[in-house]
Amino acid sequence: MTTTLDRRLAAVLALPLALALAGCANPENGGDVSASEPPAGPGAPTGPVDATPQPPSPTAPTPTAPAPAASTGRPPLSATDLPTLRPPTGPPRQPTDQRKPNVLAGRLSHGGSGPCYTLVTDDGQEHALYGPDQGTWPAGTWVRVTVGPPPAGVECGPGRLVGLLRIERVG
């Protein structure tokens, strides 16, 4: 009889320790439990697993509700709902992905050491770029360019003439 009482007393005394450790070893919270280990948590056996069922102990403490936020030092959770977006009333009136009109991207169909280059954009438009001191760019290079007003009195080949302010390789 003392063995059964000793086991129950040890279980009751070990329960707070098991509850404290269950938060760190619970597989639902990310801990690892092998197939041979018994599950940890409230109500789980804390010692060797006994094959004979034991009646529940009437003196075992029950888990308590979490402490109020003021005693834990954390601010209380908001009682209001999260803000949500309303459904759209219709399609947007303006494009939502505005592109800068002075930035172009595409492939150089005519490169070299400059100052004239030819850029072909994805939609097939050709642009004659004029930009002194922009470096050497081989044909076939994918680039993004910042352009400005066309220079006066310059002819750079096919396409719409624009001034080349900046060029950079992409991809």
C-alpha positions as CSV (number, residue, x, y, z in Angstrom):
1,M,0.0,0.0,0.0
2,T,2.8,2.4,0.7
3,T,4.3,1.8,-2.7
4,T,1.0,3.0,-4.4
5,L,0.9,6.0,-2.0
6,D,4.5,6.8,-2.7
7,R,3.9,6.6,-6.5
8,R,0.8,8.9,-6.2
9,L,2.6,11.4,-4.0
10,A,5.6,11.4,-6.4
11,A,3.2,11.9,-9.3
12,V,1.4,14.8,-7.6
13,L,4.7,16.5,-6.6
14,A,6.2,16.0,-10.1
15,L,3.1,17.3,-11.9
16,P,4.1,21.0,-11.6
17,L,7.6,20.2,-12.9
18,A,6.2,18.2,-15.7
19,L,3.8,21.0,-16.7
20,A,6.6,23.5,-16.7
21,L,8.8,21.3,-18.9
22,A,5.9,20.3,-21.2
23,G,6.0,23.7,-22.9
24,C,9.6,23.0,-24.0
25,A,9.2,19.4,-24.9
26,N,5.7,19.4,-26.4
27,P,6.0,18.1,-30.0
28,E,3.3,20.6,-31.0
29,N,5.6,23.4,-30.0
30,G,8.5,22.1,-32.0
31,G,10.2,19.7,-29.6
32,D,11.5,16.3,-30.8
33,V,9.9,13.1,-29.4
34,S,11.0,9.8,-30.7
35,A,8.6,6.9,-31.1
36,S,9.9,5.1,-28.0
37,E,9.4,8.1,-25.7
38,P,6.0,8.7,-24.1
39,P,4.3,11.9,-25.0
40,A,4.9,14.8,-22.6
41,G,2.2,17.2,-21.4
42,P,-0.6,17.5,-18.9
43,G,-2.0,14.1,-17.9
44,A,1.0,12.2,-19.4
45,P,2.9,9.8,-17.1
46,T,6.0,11.3,-15.6
47,G,7.9,8.2,-14.7
48,P,8.2,4.7,-16.1
49,V,5.2,3.7,-18.1
50,D,3.2,1.1,-16.2
51,A,1.0,-1.2,-18.3
52,T,-1.7,-1.5,-15.5
53,P,-4.2,1.3,-15.6
54,Q,-4.3,3.5,-12.5
55,P,-7.4,5.2,-11.2
56,P,-7.2,9.0,-11.3
57,S,-6.0,10.6,-8.2
58,P,-8.7,12.8,-6.5
59,T,-6.0,15.0,-5.0
60,A,-4.2,15.8,-8.2
61,P,-4.1,19.5,-9.0
62,T,-6.0,20.7,-12.1
63,P,-4.3,23.1,-14.6
64,T,-5.1,26.7,-13.8
65,A,-6.1,29.4,-16.3
66,P,-3.3,31.6,-17.5
67,A,-2.3,34.6,-15.4
68,P,-3.6,38.0,-16.3
69,A,-1.4,40.1,-18.6
70,A,-0.6,42.6,-15.9
71,S,1.2,40.1,-13.8
72,T,3.3,38.7,-16.7
73,G,4.7,42.1,-17.7
74,R,3.3,41.9,-21.2
75,P,0.8,44.4,-22.6
76,P,-2.8,43.1,-22.9
77,L,-3.9,41.9,-26.3
78,S,-6.2,44.2,-28.3
79,A,-9.9,43.6,-27.9
80,T,-10.6,45.1,-31.4
81,D,-10.7,43.2,-34.7
82,L,-7.9,43.6,-37.2
83,P,-8.5,46.0,-40.0
84,T,-9.5,44.4,-43.3
85,L,-9.7,45.7,-46.8
86,R,-13.1,46.2,-48.4
87,P,-13.8,44.5,-51.7
88,P,-13.0,46.6,-54.7
89,T,-15.8,48.6,-56.2
90,G,-14.4,48.2,-59.8
91,P,-11.2,48.1,-61.8
92,P,-8.7,50.8,-61.1
93,R,-9.0,54.0,-63.2
94,Q,-5.2,54.4,-63.5
95,P,-2.6,51.7,-64.1
96,T,-1.4,50.4,-60.7
97,D,2.2,49.7,-61.9
98,Q,3.2,53.1,-63.2
99,R,6.4,53.0,-65.2
100,K,8.8,55.9,-65.4
101,P,8.6,57.3,-68.9
102,N,12.4,58.0,-69.0
103,V,13.5,54.4,-68.1
104,L,13.6,51.8,-70.8
105,A,14.7,48.2,-70.7
106,G,15.6,45.8,-73.5
107,R,18.4,44.3,-75.7
108,L,21.0,46.3,-77.5
109,S,20.8,45.4,-81.2
110,H,23.7,47.7,-82.0
111,G,26.4,48.1,-79.5
112,G,30.0,49.2,-79.5
113,S,32.0,51.9,-77.8
114,G,29.4,54.6,-78.5
115,P,28.3,57.2,-78.6
116,C,25.4,55.6,-80.6
117,Y,23.6,52.4,-79.5
118,T,20.3,50.9,-80.6
119,L,17.9,49.5,-78.0
120,V,15.0,47.1,-78.8
121,T,12.4,46.9,-76.1
122,D,10.2,43.9,-75.4
123,D,7.4,45.4,-77.4
124,G,9.6,45.6,-80.5
125,Q,10.2,49.4,-80.4
126,E,13.6,50.6,-81.5
127,H,15.3,53.5,-79.8
128,A,18.4,55.2,-81.1
129,L,20.5,56.1,-78.0
130,Y,23.1,58.9,-78.0
131,G,25.4,59.1,-75.1
132,P,29.0,60.0,-75.1
133,D,31.3,58.4,-72.5
134,Q,29.0,55.5,-71.6
135,G,31.5,52.7,-72.2
136,T,31.6,49.7,-74.5
137,W,28.5,47.6,-74.7
138,P,28.3,44.5,-76.9
139,A,25.3,43.8,-79.1
140,G,22.9,41.4,-77.4
141,T,23.4,42.8,-73.9
142,W,20.2,43.2,-71.8
143,V,20.2,46.7,-70.3
144,R,18.1,49.3,-68.5
145,V,18.7,52.8,-69.6
146,T,17.7,56.2,-68.3
147,V,17.0,58.6,-71.2
148,G,16.6,62.3,-71.7
149,P,15.6,64.7,-74.4
150,P,17.1,64.0,-77.9
151,P,20.3,66.0,-78.7
152,A,20.0,68.5,-81.6
153,G,21.7,67.7,-84.9
154,V,22.7,64.1,-84.1
155,E,21.8,61.1,-86.2
156,C,22.2,57.6,-84.5
157,G,20.4,55.2,-86.8
158,P,17.0,53.6,-86.8
159,G,14.4,54.2,-84.1
160,R,13.3,57.1,-81.9
161,L,16.3,59.3,-81.0
162,V,16.8,59.9,-77.3
163,G,19.7,61.1,-75.2
164,L,21.4,58.4,-73.1
165,L,21.9,59.5,-69.5
166,R,22.7,56.2,-67.8
167,I,23.0,52.6,-68.8
168,E,23.3,49.4,-66.7
169,R,23.4,45.7,-67.4
170,V,20.4,43.6,-66.2
171,G,20.1,39.8,-65.9
